[in-house]
Amino acid sequence: MIVIQYLFICLVFGTTFLAIKTGIGAGLPPLFFAFFRFFAASVLLLGYLMLKKESLPKSWKTYGYLFLAGVLMTAVPFAALFWAETRIDSGTAALMVATAPIFIGLIGKMTKWQWIGSGIGVFGIYLIFFTDFQSAGGFLSGIVPKASIMISELFFAIGLMISKRLMGSGMSSKMLNGLQMLFASIVLLALSVIFEDPSKVQMNWQGAASLFYLVVIASIIASNIYYRLVEKTNPLFPTTWTYVAPVIAIIVGALFLQEKLSLISGIGALFVLGGVVLVNALTLQGLIRRPQYRDKAAG
């Protein structure tokens, strides 16, 4: 069941980059787009939990941690991602998100092989940036958008650790997801009001379809499965969807948006994904062996 859930979030999260690009192409301002996605998802999810009579946290300290988790894990990374996709391809954006497990590994204690994996991943990142370094206009068109996503993944890693602690204290993954999205949406709306003009937003069928996919399929269904996997395993394993997502994002980007990945960037992508696998090798080995142990115990 864990493997099926994991494959499902890989497929959904891998296609969200296409949905974001489609919504932005339909004219939705990136920050407002991100706000509406998470606000709608949080209202639907929290409304469902209220109908199920699930109680809200009672401690103001808990709400403080939830707000911090929402800012670090959702508001900052998705503000960076939605804005960056106005300037770079969806597949390239997915590659930059793939750096998340490296930052999660860096926060904890790392083995020799994890340090090697991080080094390989960093070299891959350099190759992805390489063409931008050679281009006169590459700073704003490539380097800044890519760097903004990559740096935001450090914030995501810190927020994920806070979320793991909250679930360890007894909070359900659904309640955590709903409240952190609500707090994140408030921050995203404030950013949209400051940097955009939400009053001029116009909606067409492409924007509506993108929002439906991102709100219902990604932010509610897939995200709840993701947090459940964090709760059942650890923060590293579910986040390895970021290895698979770039492959899916590049394929669907090529099929539906005619996006192309340069040879150097493609080689860089392999280095990034290889480095991330090394960083998480021990976790993956443990999860592969665990069912074998259960079978032996049952026999």
C-alpha positions, -999 to +999 in steps of 0.1 A: +000+000+000+029+024+008+044+018-026+011+024-044+006+057-024+041+067-032+037+061-069+005+080-069+021+112-054+050+109-078+025+110-108+004+138-094+033+160-082+052+154-114+023+168-135+016+198-112+044+217-129+025+214-162-007+225-145+011+256-130+026+265-164-008+261-180-026+283-155+001+310-158-001+308-196-039+313-192-032+347-176-033+339-138-008+361-118+016+336-102+013+347-065-025+350-067-026+317-085-007+301-056-029+319-030-061+306-046-048+271-049-040+268-012-068+288+001-094+268-017-078+235-008-075+245+029-112+256+031-124+224+015-102+202+036-109+220+069-146+221+061-145+183+057-127+179+090-152+200+108-180+178+094-161+148+108-160+166+142-122+166+143-111+190+169-088+220+162-055+224+182-061+242+215-026+257+221-015+290+207+020+277+206+008+249+182-008+275+159+026+294+159+044+263+147+016+256+121+020+292+108+058+287+106+054+254+089+030+270+064+054+298+056+085+277+053+070+246+036+043+261+014+043+300+011+080+304+003+086+274-019+054+279-040+058+316-043+093+309-057+080+281-079+050+299-094+070+330-101+099+311-116+076+292-140+068+326-156+105+325-168+117+289-171+103+256-184+082+234-162+106+205-165+135+228-154+115+240-124+109+203-114+147+197-116+153+225-092+127+212-068+146+179-069+172+195-046+149+192-016+161+158-003+197+171-004+187+200+020+169+175+042+200+154+044+222+185+051+200+194+081+206+160+097+238+141+103+252+129+070+274+099+063+304+099+039+283+086+010+257+113+017+283+140+015+295+125-018+259+124-031+255+160-021+286+170-040+274+151-071+241+169-068+257+203-065+278+196-096+246+187-115+231+219-104+261+238-118+255+220-152+218+230-152+229+266-146+258+264-171+240+278-202+227+307-181+263+316-171+272+317-208+242+339-217+243+377-214+206+377-204+208+346-183+209+362-149+172+373-148+159+347-173+175+317-159+198+320-129+175+340-105+144+319-112+163+286-108+182+298-077+150+311-061+134+276-063+166+259-050+170+282-021+133+279-012+138+241-009+160+248+022+130+265+038+109+236+028+133+211+045+131+231+078+093+233+076+091+196+070+110+189+102+085+211+121+056+192+105+070+158+115+073+171+151+037+183+150+024+149+138+046+132+164+027+151+191-006+136+179-019+160+152-034+143+122-018+147+088-051+161+074-054+188+101-018+197+097-021+200+059-053+220+061-041+246+087-006+250+072-022+256+038-046+282+053-017+301+069+004+299+038-025+312+017-028+343+039+009+351+033+006+344-004-024+368-007-004+395+011+024+391-014+000+391-043-016+424-031+019+440-027+034+428-060+004+421-082-031+435-089-055+407-080-085+429-090-076+423-127-076+385-126-097+369-153-106+332-154-110+310-185-114+272-188-077+265-188-071+284-156-101+268-140-089+233-150-054+240-137-069+252-104-091+222-100-062+198-106-039+217-082-066+222-055-084+189-054-060+163-068-026+178-057-032+199-026-059+178-010-056+142-021-019+138-030-007+161-002-026+142+025-011+110+012+023+126+013+019+137+050+006+102+059+038+087+044+059+112+064+041+101+095+044+063+087+081+065+074+102+096+078+106+130+061+132+117+036+114+088+019+082+106+007+102+136-004+121+113-029+091+119-052+113+148-063+136+123-081+107+109-102+088+142-107+114+158-130+113+129-154+075+130-155+075+169-158+100+168-186+080+142-205+046+160-202+063+194-208+077+180-241+044+164-251+020+193-242+042+224-242+069+215-267+096+222-240+131+211-247+160+203-223+196+211-235+221+182-235+242+199-207+211+204-186+200+168-192+234+156-180+231+179-150+197+164-143+212+129-141+239+141-117+213+158-095+191+127-094+221+104-088+233+126-060+198+127-044+196+088-046+230+086-028+219+110-001+189+088+007+204+054-001+202+041+036+166+052+039+156+035+006+175+003+016+157+002+050+122+006+034+130-021+007+141-046+034+113-039+059+086-060+041+111-089+040+115-087+078+077-087+082+074-118+060+100-137+080+083-127+112+050-139+099+065-172+087 
